[in-house]
Amino acid sequence: MTSTDAHSIHALERRRFESITEHDVDGFVDLAHPDLTYTHSSGTLDTLDSFVEKCKNNHYEYHRIDLLIEGVTVAGDTAVVISEMHADMTVGGIGRKLKNRSLGVWTRVAGTWKLLAHQATAKP
């Protein structure tokens, strides 16, 4: 691991959450691996295509996300991000406040980091 890799992942992780709150679906897609697995704290599972479609159709509307990145571990071409996320959002027309722990997995493909997986777990 290099500190450059960890700093890059930290910046990319912030950028992915900013793209979601700014409704920049294309920006999110640019960061994502085509085989993305996106697991929500509700247990709902999305692929890249289903997540993007739900964002475009306003099924998922992220209004605010406060992100605290607790650690980035890089091992070869894989990076794991542990964070805490507090968010205000609308899911299927219903307002929700989230307090989650989250895990992001990034993989380096042809020299470019791509988000491969997201796992959110609701905090008690």
TALINFEN-V744081 format. One record per backbone hydrogen bond with DSSP energy under -1.0 kcal/mol. CO is the residue of the C=O (numbers start at 1). NH is the residue of the N-H. E is the energy in kcal/mol with one decimal. If there is no record, write none. Layout:
co->{CO/CO}
nh->{NH/NH}
e->{E/E}
//
This chain:
co->{2/3/4/5/6/7/8/9/10/11/12/13/14/15/16/17/18/19/20/23/24/25/26/28/31/33/37/38/39/40/44/46/47/48/49/50/51/52/53/54/54/55/59/61/64/66/68/71/73/75/77/78/79/80/81/82/82/83/84/85/86/87/88/88/89/90/91/94/96/98/99/100/101/102/103/104/105/105/106/107/109/112/114/115/116/117/118/119/121}
nh->{6/7/8/9/10/11/12/13/14/15/16/17/18/19/20/21/22/24/23/25/28/29/30/32/115/36/118/46/120/43/40/38/51/52/53/54/55/56/57/59/60/58/92/90/88/86/84/82/80/78/108/75/106/73/104/70/71/102/68/100/66/98/63/64/96/61/94/91/89/87/123/85/121/83/119/81/116/117/79/114/112/109/107/33/37/105/39/103/101}
e->{-1.9/-2.5/-2.5/-2.6/-2.3/-2.2/-2.5/-2.8/-1.9/-2.4/-2.4/-1.6/-2.2/-2.5/-1.5/-2.1/-2.1/-2.9/-1.1/-1.3/-2.0/-2.7/-2.1/-1.1/-2.9/-1.8/-2.2/-2.6/-1.8/-1.9/-2.9/-3.1/-2.5/-2.6/-2.3/-2.2/-2.2/-2.8/-2.1/-2.6/-1.3/-1.4/-2.6/-2.4/-2.1/-2.5/-2.3/-2.5/-2.8/-1.4/-2.5/-3.1/-3.0/-2.6/-2.4/-2.4/-1.6/-2.8/-2.8/-3.2/-3.5/-3.1/-2.5/-1.7/-3.3/-2.5/-1.7/-2.7/-2.6/-1.8/-3.4/-2.8/-2.8/-2.3/-2.3/-2.9/-3.1/-1.8/-2.6/-2.6/-2.0/-3.1/-2.7/-2.9/-1.8/-2.8/-3.2/-2.4/-2.8}
//
